[in-house]
Amino acid sequence: MSNPMRHSGHDEWNRRLLPLVTVVPYVLLAILTGVTVTIRRSDGDPFVIDLALCGLTAAWMLWMFTLHPAWRERPRAMGLFIGVLIVLMAILVIRDPWFGLFTPAGYFYSYRFLSWPSELAAVSGVAIVAGTAQASPIPKASAFGVLAYLAILVVNIVPMCGLAWLGRKGEEHDELREQALAEVNEANRRLEASLAENAGLHEQLLTQAREAGVSDERQRMAREIHDTLAQGLTGVVTQLQAAEQFGDDPALWRRHVRAATGLARESLSEARRSVHALRPEPLETARLSEALAAVAERWSALHGIVVQATTTGTVRPMPPEADVALLRTAQEALANVARHARATKVGLTLSYMENEVALDVRDDGRGFEPDRFGDGGDPPEMGDDGPRRTDAHVPGGGFGLVAMRQRIESLSGTLQVESEPGAGTAISACIPAAPAGAGA
């Protein structure tokens, strides 16, 4: 166990008590030495031995305590110092009982500079010396005298040892408090480190979230631009090219110009809705099945290709993002048919099944080889000498199937493309859906 004076809980007590421990023992010893000389001289008794014992005691305190302050921190050195001091006090008390008044110095040294249980042994020794001094007038030849002497020893030992025990409990309490404070400080340090780490992780997550949000918004705008402006401008160009071919026929010329104007206005409206992240106009006032039928009808009238739109299963509400994804997929598929397939007939089927909703777009056009050209872009345009990839020469081209796949897979759906030269093309998009009758 460490020395009591090293505990922070006793720092103030030690500071106030140090002058007493340093000065008072010498003052007591000097006074008692003077008393001894006076009494011995008045009685005509020699006092040389007494003076020698007092000088030895003073020298012992001076050497072991006063002149070597560093030894006060060494339990073994203090144990030796106090043990020898108790022996010297006992000799002085046996010769001159009034040296019992010097025993408070022994208590001071024991309480302050010894740790448990050495402190208890030293305090008991000092108490025995003090009790011996107090019992000096009692004759010890009889049993009564011995009992009285022992009683005086008990009266001295028990309270002083009790004080030592209370001091020990106080030290234990201080040690526990210091340990608790150290643990709290360590916990606070770890908490601060954790908070700093969490703050860093939070900032990192915010940065990643911002980057993901920017990326998602870019992809959304890319899809919306492709589905609105790109398709609309393609239709406008197609109608204007057709108008040039019928310059000598005012009726046909006006028809194609009106179609181009209508496509431009419709594309402008859809572009504005895309910028504001609004639902496509066909879905504002109609269900998905009705919106698909209307889109197919307008597309058929514009391109002169027969479209058969069919809905199977029990029609039920879908999440808005699912409606938008399937509508945009249908629009992109029809746009690809108009640009590449040279088809005469198109079938569009919306199927409501128990756990999913499927959209199938089939055409009887020229088709292409998906393995040869990949399904990451738009189908290749079919020329007289075989298929050719028009998107290879167009900056940003070939985004059609990519946009469709991103939309569908973002809803945990699947997109499949089946085609072969001369046998047309089929695009199938499936999105998970709640069973019929489920939901609010």
Secondary structure, DSSP 8 states (H G I E B T S, - for coil): ---GGGSGGGHHHHHHHHHHHHHHHHHHHHHHHHHHHHHHHHHT---HHHHHHHHHHHHHHIIIIIS-GGGGG-HHHHHHHHHHHHHHHHHHHHH-GGGGGGHHHHHHHHHHH--TTHHHHHHHHHHHHHHHHHTTTS--SSHHHHHHHHHHHHHHHHHHHHHHHHHHHHHHHHHHHHHHHHHHHHHHHHHHHHHHHHHHHHHHHHHHHHHHHHHHHHHHHHHHHIIIIIHHHHHHHHHHHHHHHTTT-HHHHHHHHHHHHHHHHHHHHHHHHHHTT---GGGTSS-HHHHHHHHHHHHHHHHT-EEEEEEES------HHHHHHHHHHHHHHHHHIIIII--SEEEEEEEE-SSEEEEEEEE-S----HHHH-SSS---EEETTEEE-GGGGSTT---HHHHHHHHHHTTT-EEEEEE-TTS-EEEEEEEE---TT---
